[in-house]
């Protein structure tokens, strides 16, 4: 009898130890993700504020200046910045797994390779931007707005090349969880940008072009700060390597990961730009476009939170897979999902309960405020799906299955969400409400698909693939081994 009691007591103690160990691992992982995610949210918001402040200052020049700069920034995002950012996220897989596998020299090599590739991609984008004014006229846009937009985007071209260098630098640091340098760089850049933009817009006589030049100069400031840190910091001593010819070889290795990453991000990004175009063709386009723009601006700003968590998730998952620890990668994914659900729910409830006053942030027109209030419940639901999408994208980048995410986004938005949006918005005459119901339907389907993909992910296989990637690289470097 005593033996039985002792045996049960030991079993209970064992279960308590297992439970305590699991709780400890969970808390530890929350700390690791939070350490990366919180500063990344601030980094994304700071970078977003650079363009927002420029737009706000241009808005005080004239209505033509505001319209022209808004079109130019929107098109520059669609045709340039979104593509560069998408390609750059491919490094989250390569650098993150290399760091986990302790292949430190590969981080520097991947960084150089990405910079070279992204700068090459900037060349055809530049050709499009140089001719943007004429392209807009051919598409039937107002000649005056087209001309000003064309001039504006010319001054963004230097910023495009800076952005192409900045993204690899940031992913290089992110893979090593060196977030604070990015945070300080983003804040310093924002502090410099505000007086710089004001001076170029209002004091230099450049007007609208001064706003674009300020954005470009601020991007280069960020690049210089990050570059100096990487070159001089002892924290990058293991991963910092000299530039060699190897950085310009086997470019297909980078594009194999980067292209699906770009497609995955751009497909979703472009679907929202289509929403703006649709709203401009509805009855009372000024009201519809204003409300859709307000909702998109809100989502874009708040997306900093899921993007930050997604970046942290990508880093932690790729590091664990690189170390050959599939269970650790799975734990990261589950912890990140629980954090995202909590954060997204808070943001969603905040927007919902502030729906009566939310519209006053952007407008004093009662018609606009009432319309925003009507769309607030849909916006609240979308914030939850958007949050989940952010962390699922981070998991996909950490694992390297971006191609699956690209197919999911193509099907969810372009074969399902957008057709529903067009049907409800135009044929069912639900207008802006119909557009948002359609895009929300696509987001829900996307979330469901990505949930299934994540749930059925073979983590051991992902770890083996990460190991094979670096094993093959080693063999190519030294065929005799």
C-alpha positions as CSV (number, residue, x, y, z in Angstrom):
1,X,0.0,0.0,0.0
2,X,2.8,2.4,0.9
3,X,4.6,1.5,-2.3
4,X,1.5,2.4,-4.3
5,X,1.2,5.7,-2.5
6,X,4.9,6.4,-3.1
7,X,4.5,5.5,-6.8
8,X,1.5,7.8,-7.2
9,X,3.4,10.6,-5.5
10,X,6.4,10.2,-7.8
11,X,4.1,10.2,-10.8
12,X,2.4,13.4,-9.6
13,X,5.8,15.0,-9.1
14,X,6.9,13.9,-12.5
15,X,3.8,15.4,-14.1
16,X,4.3,18.6,-12.2
17,X,7.9,18.8,-13.4
18,X,6.8,18.3,-17.0
19,X,4.1,20.9,-16.6
20,X,6.5,23.3,-15.0
21,X,9.1,22.7,-17.7
22,X,6.5,23.4,-20.4
23,X,5.4,26.6,-18.7
24,X,9.0,27.7,-18.4
25,X,9.7,27.0,-22.0
26,X,6.5,28.9,-23.0
27,X,7.5,32.0,-20.9
28,X,11.0,31.9,-22.2
29,X,9.8,31.8,-25.8
30,X,7.4,34.7,-25.2
31,X,10.4,36.7,-23.9
32,X,12.5,35.9,-27.0
33,X,9.7,36.7,-29.4
34,X,8.8,39.9,-27.5
35,X,12.5,41.0,-27.5
36,X,12.4,41.0,-31.3
37,X,8.8,41.9,-32.0
38,X,8.4,45.0,-29.8
39,X,11.3,47.0,-31.3
40,X,10.4,45.8,-34.8
41,X,6.9,47.3,-34.3
42,X,8.6,50.7,-33.5
43,X,10.9,50.3,-36.5
44,X,8.0,49.7,-38.9
45,X,6.0,52.5,-37.5
46,X,9.0,54.9,-37.8
47,X,9.6,54.0,-41.4
48,X,5.9,54.3,-42.2
49,X,5.9,57.8,-40.6
50,X,8.6,59.0,-43.0
51,X,6.1,58.7,-46.0
52,X,3.1,59.8,-43.9
53,X,4.8,63.0,-42.8
54,X,5.9,63.8,-46.3
55,X,2.3,63.4,-47.5
56,X,1.0,65.6,-44.7
57,X,3.3,68.4,-45.6
58,X,2.5,68.2,-49.3
59,X,-1.2,68.4,-48.3
60,X,-0.5,72.0,-47.2
61,X,0.7,73.1,-50.6
62,X,-2.3,72.5,-52.8
63,X,-5.0,70.0,-53.7
64,X,-3.2,69.2,-56.9
65,X,0.1,68.5,-55.0
66,X,-1.7,66.2,-52.5
67,X,-3.4,64.2,-55.3
68,X,-0.2,64.0,-57.4
69,X,2.0,62.9,-54.5
70,X,-0.6,60.4,-53.3
71,X,-0.8,58.7,-56.7
72,X,2.9,58.7,-57.0
73,X,3.5,57.1,-53.6
74,X,0.8,54.6,-54.2
75,X,2.2,53.6,-57.6
76,X,5.8,53.6,-56.2
77,X,4.7,51.1,-53.6
78,X,2.9,48.9,-56.0
79,X,5.6,48.9,-58.7
80,X,8.7,49.2,-56.6
81,X,8.9,49.2,-52.8
82,X,6.5,46.3,-52.3
83,X,8.5,44.2,-54.8
84,X,11.9,45.1,-53.2
85,X,10.6,44.4,-49.7
86,X,9.1,41.1,-50.8
87,X,12.4,40.0,-52.4
88,X,14.3,41.1,-49.3
89,X,12.2,38.8,-47.1
90,X,13.8,35.8,-48.8
91,X,16.8,36.6,-46.6
92,X,14.8,35.8,-43.5
93,X,14.9,32.1,-44.6
94,X,18.5,32.0,-45.8
95,X,20.1,34.2,-43.1
96,X,18.0,32.9,-40.2
97,X,18.7,29.2,-41.0
98,X,22.4,29.9,-41.6
99,X,22.7,31.7,-38.2
100,X,20.9,28.8,-36.5
101,X,23.3,26.3,-38.2
102,X,26.3,28.4,-37.1
103,X,27.2,29.1,-40.7
104,X,28.0,32.6,-39.7
105,X,30.1,33.6,-42.8
106,X,27.1,32.8,-45.0
107,X,25.1,35.7,-43.5
108,X,27.5,38.2,-44.9
109,X,27.6,36.4,-48.2
110,X,23.8,36.3,-48.5
111,X,23.6,40.0,-47.6
112,X,26.0,41.0,-50.4
113,X,24.2,38.7,-52.8
114,X,20.8,40.2,-52.0
115,X,22.1,43.8,-52.3
116,X,23.4,43.0,-55.8
117,X,20.2,41.3,-56.9
118,X,17.9,43.9,-55.5
119,X,19.9,46.7,-57.1
120,X,19.7,44.9,-60.4
121,X,15.9,44.7,-60.0
122,X,15.8,48.5,-59.4
123,X,17.0,49.1,-63.0
124,X,13.8,48.1,-64.8
125,X,11.7,49.7,-62.1
126,X,13.6,52.9,-62.7
127,X,12.7,52.8,-66.4
128,X,9.0,52.5,-65.5
129,X,9.2,55.4,-63.0
130,X,11.0,57.7,-65.5
131,X,8.1,57.2,-67.9
132,X,5.3,57.2,-65.2
133,X,3.9,60.6,-66.2
134,X,3.3,59.5,-69.8
135,X,2.0,56.1,-68.7
136,X,-0.6,57.8,-66.5
137,X,-1.8,60.0,-69.4
138,X,-2.1,57.0,-71.7
139,X,-4.2,55.3,-69.0
140,X,-6.6,58.3,-69.1
141,X,-5.5,60.1,-65.9
142,X,-5.7,63.9,-65.6
143,X,-2.7,65.4,-67.5
144,X,-1.9,67.9,-64.7
145,X,-1.9,65.3,-62.0
146,X,0.0,62.9,-64.2
147,X,2.7,65.4,-64.9
148,X,3.2,66.3,-61.2
149,X,3.1,62.6,-60.2
150,X,5.8,61.9,-62.8
151,X,8.0,64.6,-61.5
152,X,7.5,63.5,-57.9
153,X,8.4,59.9,-58.5
154,X,11.6,60.9,-60.3
155,X,12.9,62.2,-57.0
156,X,12.0,58.9,-55.3
157,X,14.4,56.9,-57.6
158,X,17.5,57.5,-55.3
159,X,15.3,56.3,-52.4
160,X,14.4,53.1,-54.3
161,X,18.1,52.1,-54.6
162,X,18.6,53.0,-50.9
163,X,15.6,50.8,-50.0
164,X,17.2,48.0,-52.0
165,X,20.3,48.2,-49.9
166,X,18.5,48.8,-46.6
167,X,16.3,45.7,-46.8
168,X,19.3,43.2,-46.9
169,X,21.0,45.1,-44.1
170,X,18.0,44.9,-41.9
171,X,17.4,41.1,-42.6
172,X,21.1,40.5,-41.8
173,X,20.7,42.1,-38.4
174,X,17.2,40.5,-37.8
175,X,18.6,37.0,-38.3
176,X,21.0,37.6,-35.4
177,X,18.2,39.2,-33.3
178,X,20.1,42.5,-33.4
179,X,17.0,44.7,-33.3
180,X,18.1,47.7,-31.2
181,X,20.5,49.0,-33.9
182,X,17.5,49.0,-36.4
183,X,15.3,50.7,-33.8
184,X,17.8,53.5,-33.1
185,X,18.5,53.9,-36.8
186,X,14.8,54.3,-37.6
187,X,14.2,56.8,-34.8
188,X,17.2,58.9,-35.8
189,X,16.2,58.8,-39.4
190,X,12.6,60.0,-38.5
191,X,14.0,62.8,-36.3
192,X,16.2,64.0,-39.2
193,X,13.4,63.6,-41.8
194,X,10.9,65.9,-40.1
195,X,13.0,69.1,-40.3
196,X,14.6,68.0,-43.6
197,X,11.2,67.5,-45.3
198,X,9.9,70.8,-43.9
199,X,13.0,72.7,-45.2
200,X,12.9,71.1,-48.7
201,X,9.2,71.5,-49.1
202,X,8.7,75.0,-47.8
203,X,12.1,76.7,-47.7
204,X,14.0,75.4,-50.7
205,X,11.3,76.3,-53.3
206,X,11.2,72.7,-54.5
207,X,7.6,72.2,-53.2
208,X,6.2,68.7,-54.0
209,X,9.5,67.4,-55.3
210,X,11.2,68.4,-52.0
211,X,8.9,65.9,-50.2
212,X,10.1,63.1,-52.5
213,X,13.8,64.1,-52.2
214,X,13.4,64.1,-48.4
215,X,12.1,60.5,-48.4
216,X,15.1,59.5,-50.6
217,X,17.6,61.3,-48.4
218,X,16.1,59.8,-45.3
219,X,16.4,56.3,-46.7
220,X,20.0,56.9,-47.4
221,X,20.6,58.2,-43.9
222,X,19.1,54.9,-42.6
223,X,21.4,52.9,-44.9
224,X,24.5,54.8,-43.8
225,X,23.7,54.3,-40.1
226,X,23.0,50.6,-40.5
227,X,26.1,50.1,-42.7
228,X,28.4,51.8,-40.2
229,X,27.0,49.7,-37.4
230,X,27.5,46.4,-39.3
231,X,31.1,47.5,-40.3
232,X,32.2,48.6,-36.8
233,X,30.2,46.6,-34.3
234,X,31.8,43.6,-32.5
235,X,28.3,42.0,-32.5
236,X,28.7,41.4,-36.2
237,X,32.3,40.2,-36.0
238,X,31.4,36.5,-36.8
239,X,29.0,37.3,-39.6
240,X,30.9,40.2,-41.2
241,X,32.9,39.0,-44.2
242,X,34.8,40.8,-47.0
243,X,33.2,41.3,-50.4
244,X,34.3,38.6,-52.8
245,X,33.3,37.3,-56.2
246,X,31.3,34.5,-54.5
247,X,28.7,37.2,-53.7
248,X,27.9,37.5,-57.5
249,X,27.7,33.8,-58.2
250,X,24.8,31.4,-57.9
251,X,22.2,34.2,-57.8
252,X,19.5,31.7,-58.6
253,X,19.9,30.4,-55.0
254,X,18.7,33.7,-53.7
255,X,15.9,34.2,-56.3
256,X,14.6,30.7,-55.7
257,X,13.6,31.8,-52.2
258,X,13.1,35.5,-52.9
259,X,10.7,35.4,-55.8
260,X,8.0,33.3,-54.0
261,X,8.4,35.7,-51.0
262,X,7.8,38.7,-53.3
263,X,4.8,37.1,-55.0
264,X,3.3,36.2,-51.6
265,X,3.6,39.8,-50.3
266,X,2.8,41.6,-53.5
267,X,-0.3,39.6,-54.3
268,X,-1.9,40.7,-51.0
269,X,-0.5,44.3,-51.2
270,X,-1.9,44.7,-54.7
271,X,-5.3,43.4,-53.8
272,X,-5.8,46.4,-51.5
273,X,-4.7,48.8,-54.2
274,X,-7.4,47.3,-56.4
275,X,-9.8,48.1,-53.7
276,X,-8.9,51.8,-54.0
277,X,-9.3,51.6,-57.8
278,X,-12.7,50.0,-57.4
279,X,-13.9,52.6,-55.0
280,X,-13.1,55.3,-57.5
281,X,-15.6,53.8,-59.9
282,X,-18.5,53.7,-57.5
283,X,-21.2,56.3,-57.3
284,X,-20.0,59.3,-55.2
285,X,-16.4,58.2,-55.7
286,X,-15.0,61.0,-53.5
287,X,-16.8,59.7,-50.5
288,X,-16.1,56.0,-51.3
289,X,-12.4,56.6,-52.0
290,X,-12.0,58.7,-48.8
291,X,-13.5,56.0,-46.6
292,X,-11.6,53.2,-48.2
293,X,-8.4,55.2,-47.9
294,X,-9.1,55.8,-44.2
295,X,-9.7,52.1,-43.6
296,X,-6.6,51.1,-45.5
297,X,-4.5,53.7,-43.7
298,X,-5.7,52.4,-40.4
299,X,-4.9,48.8,-41.4
300,X,-1.5,49.8,-42.8
301,X,-0.6,51.5,-39.5
302,X,-1.8,48.8,-37.2
303,X,-0.2,46.1,-39.4
304,X,3.1,47.1,-37.7
305,X,2.1,44.9,-34.8
306,X,1.5,41.6,-36.7
307,X,4.5,42.4,-39.0
308,X,6.7,42.8,-35.9
309,X,5.5,39.6,-34.4
310,X,5.8,37.9,-37.8
311,X,9.5,39.1,-38.2
312,X,10.3,37.7,-34.7
313,X,8.6,34.4,-35.6
314,X,10.5,34.1,-38.8
315,X,13.8,34.7,-37.0
316,X,13.1,32.3,-34.2
317,X,11.6,29.5,-36.5
318,X,14.5,29.8,-39.0
319,X,17.1,29.8,-36.2
320,X,15.6,26.6,-34.6
321,X,15.4,24.8,-37.9
322,X,19.0,25.8,-38.7
323,X,20.0,24.3,-35.4
324,X,18.1,21.1,-36.3
325,X,15.5,21.5,-33.6
326,X,12.1,20.9,-35.2
327,X,10.2,20.7,-31.9
328,X,11.6,24.1,-31.0
329,X,10.5,25.6,-34.3
330,X,7.0,24.2,-33.7
331,X,6.9,25.6,-30.2
332,X,7.9,29.0,-31.6
333,X,5.0,28.9,-34.1
334,X,2.4,28.0,-31.4
335,X,3.7,30.7,-29.0
336,X,3.7,33.3,-31.7
337,X,0.1,32.4,-32.7
338,X,-1.1,32.8,-29.1
339,X,0.6,36.2,-28.8
340,X,-0.8,37.4,-32.1
341,X,-4.4,36.3,-31.2
342,X,-4.1,38.3,-28.0
343,X,-2.7,41.5,-29.6
344,X,-5.0,41.3,-32.6
345,X,-8.0,40.9,-30.3
346,X,-7.0,44.0,-28.3
347,X,-6.6,46.1,-31.5
348,X,-9.9,44.8,-32.9
349,X,-11.9,45.5,-29.8
350,X,-10.3,49.0,-29.5
351,X,-11.4,49.9,-33.1
352,X,-14.9,48.5,-32.5
353,X,-15.6,50.3,-29.2
354,X,-14.2,53.6,-30.7
355,X,-16.3,53.3,-33.9
356,X,-18.4,56.3,-32.9
357,X,-15.4,58.7,-32.7
358,X,-12.9,56.9,-34.8
359,X,-13.7,58.8,-38.0
360,X,-13.1,62.2,-36.4
361,X,-9.3,61.4,-36.5
362,X,-9.4,61.7,-40.3
363,X,-12.4,64.0,-41.1
364,X,-15.0,66.4,-39.8
365,X,-17.5,65.4,-42.5
366,X,-20.5,63.7,-40.8
367,X,-21.1,61.6,-44.0
368,X,-17.5,60.2,-43.8
369,X,-17.7,59.6,-40.1
370,X,-21.0,57.8,-40.4
371,X,-19.7,55.6,-43.2
372,X,-16.5,54.8,-41.2
373,X,-18.7,53.8,-38.3
374,X,-20.7,51.5,-40.6
375,X,-17.5,49.7,-41.7
376,X,-15.9,49.5,-38.3
377,X,-17.2,46.0,-37.4
378,X,-15.7,44.6,-40.7
379,X,-12.5,46.5,-40.0
380,X,-12.4,44.9,-36.5
381,X,-12.7,41.4,-37.9
382,X,-10.2,42.1,-40.6
383,X,-7.6,43.2,-37.9
384,X,-7.8,39.7,-36.5
385,X,-7.3,37.9,-39.8
386,X,-4.6,40.4,-40.7
387,X,-2.8,39.6,-37.5
388,X,-2.9,35.9,-38.1
389,X,-1.8,36.4,-41.6
390,X,1.2,38.3,-40.4
391,X,2.4,35.5,-38.1
392,X,1.6,32.8,-40.7
393,X,3.7,34.7,-43.2
394,X,6.5,34.8,-40.6
395,X,6.3,31.1,-40.2
396,X,6.4,30.5,-43.9
397,X,9.5,32.7,-44.3
398,X,11.2,30.9,-41.4
399,X,10.5,27.5,-43.0
400,X,11.0,28.5,-46.6
401,X,7.6,27.5,-47.9
402,X,6.8,31.0,-49.4
403,X,5.7,29.4,-52.6
404,X,2.7,27.8,-50.8
405,X,1.9,31.2,-49.3
406,X,1.9,32.7,-52.8
407,X,-0.5,30.1,-54.1
408,X,-2.8,30.6,-51.1
409,X,-2.8,34.4,-51.6
410,X,-3.5,34.0,-55.3
411,X,-6.5,31.8,-54.7
412,X,-7.9,33.5,-51.6
413,X,-7.8,37.1,-53.0
414,X,-7.8,36.9,-56.8
415,X,-10.0,33.9,-57.3
416,X,-12.3,34.4,-54.4
417,X,-12.1,37.7,-52.5
418,X,-11.8,40.3,-55.3
419,X,-14.6,38.7,-57.5
420,X,-16.9,38.7,-54.4
421,X,-15.9,42.4,-53.7
422,X,-16.7,43.4,-57.3
423,X,-20.0,41.5,-57.3
424,X,-21.2,42.9,-54.0
425,X,-19.8,46.4,-54.6
426,X,-21.1,47.0,-58.2
427,X,-23.8,44.4,-59.1
428,X,-25.4,44.1,-55.7
429,X,-25.0,47.9,-55.2
430,X,-23.5,47.5,-51.7
431,X,-20.7,49.9,-52.7
432,X,-17.9,50.3,-50.2
433,X,-19.5,47.9,-47.8
434,X,-19.6,45.2,-50.5
435,X,-15.9,45.8,-51.4
436,X,-14.9,45.3,-47.8
437,X,-17.1,42.2,-47.4
438,X,-15.3,40.7,-50.4
439,X,-11.8,41.5,-49.3
440,X,-12.6,40.2,-45.8
441,X,-13.9,37.0,-47.3
442,X,-10.6,36.5,-49.1
443,X,-8.7,37.3,-45.9
444,X,-10.7,34.7,-43.9
445,X,-10.1,32.0,-46.6
446,X,-6.4,32.9,-46.7
447,X,-6.2,32.5,-42.9
448,X,-8.0,29.1,-43.0
449,X,-5.6,27.8,-45.7
450,X,-2.5,29.0,-43.9
451,X,-3.8,27.5,-40.6
452,X,-4.1,24.1,-42.3
453,X,-0.7,24.4,-43.9
454,X,0.9,25.3,-40.6
455,X,-1.0,22.6,-38.7
456,X,0.2,19.9,-41.2
457,X,3.7,21.2,-41.5
458,X,6.3,18.4,-41.1
459,X,8.8,20.2,-38.9
460,X,11.3,17.4,-39.0
461,X,11.3,17.6,-42.8
462,X,11.8,21.4,-42.6
463,X,14.8,20.9,-40.3
464,X,16.3,18.3,-42.7
465,X,15.8,20.7,-45.7
466,X,17.6,23.4,-43.8
467,X,20.5,21.0,-43.0
468,X,20.6,19.8,-46.7
469,X,20.8,23.4,-47.9
470,X,24.0,24.2,-46.1
471,X,25.4,20.7,-46.7
472,X,25.1,21.2,-50.4
473,X,26.6,24.6,-50.2
474,X,29.6,23.1,-48.4
475,X,30.1,20.4,-51.0
476,X,30.0,23.0,-53.8
477,X,32.7,25.1,-51.9
478,X,34.9,22.0,-51.4
479,X,33.9,19.1,-53.8
480,X,36.6,16.8,-52.2
481,X,34.7,16.6,-48.9
